[in-house]
Amino acid sequence: MSFGTSGPLHDLILDDVRGAQKMLSGVARTTAMEGSRHLSSLVGAPVHLKCENLQRTGSFKLRGAYVRISGLRPEERAAGVVAASAGNHAQGVALASSLLGVHSTVFMPMGAPLPKVAATRHYGAEVILHGTVVDETLAAAEAYAAETGAVFIHPFDHQDIIAGQGTVGLEILEQCPEVRTIVVGIGGGGLAAGIAVAVKALRPDVRIVGVQAAAAAAYPPSLAAGHPVAVDTAPTMADGIKVGRPGDIPFALVRELVDEVRTVSEDELSSALLLCLERAKLVVEPAGASPVAALLSDPGAFRGPVVAVLSGGNVDPLLMQRILRHGMSAAGRYLSLRLRLTDRPGALASLLGELSVLDANVLDVSHVRTDPRLGLTEVEVELHLETKGPEHCAELASALREAGYTVVE
C-alpha cells in the first residue's frame, strides 16, 4: 500500500485497524480507562488515563507485533522472525510469536535491564545480547535476517504494526466517546499514527497531541523539514521513545493527522512518573508517562475531556529508584545540602536536632574531612533530606543559615 497525503488513505487504514481489532480479540486486553482527579483539577476538565501499562507484556507493543506476525505467509512463519529492541518491542514480539507458534530471535543491547531480558526469554524468544547501543543491535538483527531468511519485525515502520497499535484508538472512542483531546507519546510514531488514523476517521474533531522527550525529539525538525530527519539523541530516561529518526510510514500519517507534537524535559518526565505512582497507583515507565508530563507542563493547553495514553509500565527497579528520587527533587520534596561545621564532638547531633525541629526527614548523611578547601577545624557534611515541598526547602535552608551554619549548596 502506498502512504501519501491524498487518496483513500484513511478508509483503507481504518479497515485495517478494525480488522486488527477482531484479530486481537482474546489476545490483547481491552485495557482500563481510569479517571484522574488530580490531573482533572489541574486541566480544569476530565482527564482519563488509558492504561496500556497494564497490557500483556506491559505495553501496547503486543498489539502491533501480533497483527504483523499473523499476516506472514506460511513459508515466512517457517523461517521464523527476528527483532531488535531494548525492551517493550522485544517482549511483544516474543509473546506474539509464541502464541502463533513461530520461532523468534530477539537481539538486545548488552546493557539491557536484566528484568527485560528475563521477561523476553520467558515469553519464548531466543535472546542474543549484542552491541552497546540500539543501532548496533538493530544492525545485527538485520544481518541475521539477511543470513537466515528470518523475517525482520520492525517496531513501528510497517502498516500491520500501525494497524495493531491503532486499536488503542478504537478502544478510547468506545470507552470515552466524549473525548476531545488524546495525548500520546511518540518515538518512531507507530502508536500515534495508528491512534490518529482510527480516531480522525471516526471523530475528526478530536485533537491529537504527540509528546516526545526533549533529549530525543526527532519529530519537530522532521515536521519542519517535511520529511524524516535523523537527529543525535542525548541520554534520556524515556528510552521507550528514544528514536533518532521517525519511520517513513508513521511520519506521513503523523504529519497529516496529528495536530501537534510537544516536548517534555527530564524533570517533567520524572515528576509525571511520581504522580502516576502516588496519585493513580500505577507503575508507568518514563516513556509511558510522557503524556502526563505534557499535561503537567502546560495544563491549560488541553481541551477536555482528555485521554492520556500510558503506553508502558516496564521500568527497571533500579532505574525506578533513581527516577523517583529525581522526581521528588523536581517536585521540591527532596533536598541535598552541603554544610560546614566545626569538627567537634556533638556538632552533628546539634545539626540533626535543628533538622528535627524543622520537621525534615534525614535520608542520608556523609562526611568530608580531607578537602583542601576546609580549615583545620572544619568538616563538611552532605545531607539528603525528604521535605514537604519547595516552601519547606526554602525554610530549611534559611533556618540553617540563621542558626549559623555555612550552607555550601
LINWO-V651608 format. One record per residue. PSI is psi as a letter, one per 30 degrees, with the letter a starting at -180 (none if undefined). NEAR is the number of other ideal C-beta (glycine too) atoms within 10 Angstrom. Layout:
# LINWO-V651608
[[PSI;NEAR] [PSI;NEAR]]
This chain:
# LINWO-V651608
[[k;9] [k;7] [j;18] [a;8] [g;9] [l;6] [a;11] [h;9] [e;19] [e;18] [e;11] [e;14] [e;25] [e;21] [e;13] [e;22] [e;25] [e;16] [e;16] [e;29] [e;23] [e;8] [e;19] [f;20] [k;10] [f;6] [d;16] [k;28] [k;15] [j;15] [l;20] [l;14] [j;16] [k;15] [l;13] [j;22] [e;11] [e;13] [e;27] [e;18] [e;11] [e;16] [f;23] [g;12] [l;16] [k;18] [k;27] [k;24] [k;24] [j;28] [i;21] [f;28] [f;25] [g;18] [l;23] [k;19] [f;26] [g;24] [l;26] [f;30] [f;34] [e;28] [e;32] [e;33] [e;34] [e;26] [e;29] [e;26] [e;25] [f;18] [f;17] [k;18] [l;9] [e;7] [e;8] [e;15] [e;17] [e;11] [f;17] [l;19] [l;26] [k;27] [l;32] [k;30] [l;27] [f;21] [d;28] [e;30] [e;28] [e;31] [e;28] [e;34] [e;33] [e;28] [e;25] [e;32] [e;25] [e;15] [e;17] [g;16] [h;9] [k;22] [k;16] [k;27] [k;21] [k;30] [k;28] [k;26] [l;22] [f;12] [g;10] [k;22] [k;19] [e;10] [e;14] [e;21] [e;21] [e;11] [e;21] [e;28] [e;16] [e;12] [f;22] [g;18] [l;27] [j;14] [k;19] [k;16] [k;14] [k;18] [l;19] [f;10] [l;12] [e;20] [e;12] [e;15] [e;25] [e;20] [e;14] [e;18] [e;25] [e;15] [e;13] [e;19] [e;20] [e;11] [e;8] [f;12] [g;13] [k;20] [k;19] [k;15] [j;28] [k;20] [f;24] [f;25] [i;19] [k;20] [e;19] [e;22] [e;31] [e;32] [e;30] [e;35] [f;31] [f;32] [f;27] [e;30] [e;32] [e;21] [e;21] [e;23] [e;18] [e;11] [f;15] [i;18] [f;10] [g;9] [k;22] [f;17] [k;22] [k;31] [k;25] [k;30] [l;29] [k;31] [c;30] [f;26] [f;33] [e;32] [e;32] [e;36] [e;37] [e;32] [e;33] [e;28] [e;27] [e;30] [e;26] [f;20] [e;20] [e;15] [i;15] [f;9] [f;8] [k;20] [k;16] [k;21] [k;22] [l;30] [k;32] [l;27] [k;29] [f;16] [f;17] [h;22] [j;23] [f;26] [e;30] [e;16] [e;13] [e;21] [e;19] [e;8] [f;9] [g;9] [l;11] [k;21] [k;17] [k;12] [l;16] [k;7] [k;18] [l;12] [k;9] [k;20] [f;22] [i;26] [f;24] [f;27] [g;28] [j;22] [k;25] [f;15] [k;16] [l;29] [k;23] [e;12] [e;22] [e;31] [e;25] [e;20] [e;26] [e;24] [e;19] [e;17] [f;21] [k;24] [e;13] [k;14] [k;21] [l;21] [l;20] [l;28] [l;15] [e;21] [e;16] [e;24] [e;33] [e;25] [e;25] [e;29] [e;29] [e;22] [e;23] [e;27] [e;17] [e;14] [e;13] [f;19] [h;8] [k;22] [j;19] [k;28] [l;31] [e;28] [e;31] [f;33] [f;37] [e;33] [e;32] [e;32] [e;29] [e;27] [e;26] [e;21] [f;18] [i;12] [f;17] [f;8] [g;13] [k;24] [k;13] [l;17] [k;19] [k;26] [k;28] [k;30] [j;28] [j;31] [f;32] [l;29] [g;21] [j;24] [k;26] [k;17] [e;10] [e;11] [e;14] [e;15] [e;10] [e;12] [e;23] [e;16] [e;18] [e;19] [e;27] [e;19] [e;18] [e;18] [g;18] [g;16] [g;18] [k;19] [k;20] [k;13] [k;19] [k;14] [l;18] [k;18] [l;18] [k;12] [i;16] [l;10] [k;6] [f;9] [e;14] [e;15] [e;8] [e;13] [e;19] [e;15] [e;11] [e;16] [e;17] [e;11] [e;10] [g;16] [h;11] [k;23] [j;12] [j;13] [e;14] [k;9] [k;13] [l;10] [k;12] [j;14] [f;9] [i;8] [k;10] [f;4] [f;9] [k;14] [l;9] [f;5] [g;9] [l;15] [k;19] [k;19] [k;19] [k;15] [k;20] [j;16] [k;20] [k;14] [a;22] [f;14] [l;11] [e;12] [e;10] [e;18] [e;19] [e;13] [e;16] [e;22] [e;16] [e;12] [e;15] [e;20] [e;12] [f;9] [f;12] [g;9] [k;19] [j;12] [j;13] [e;12] [none;8]]
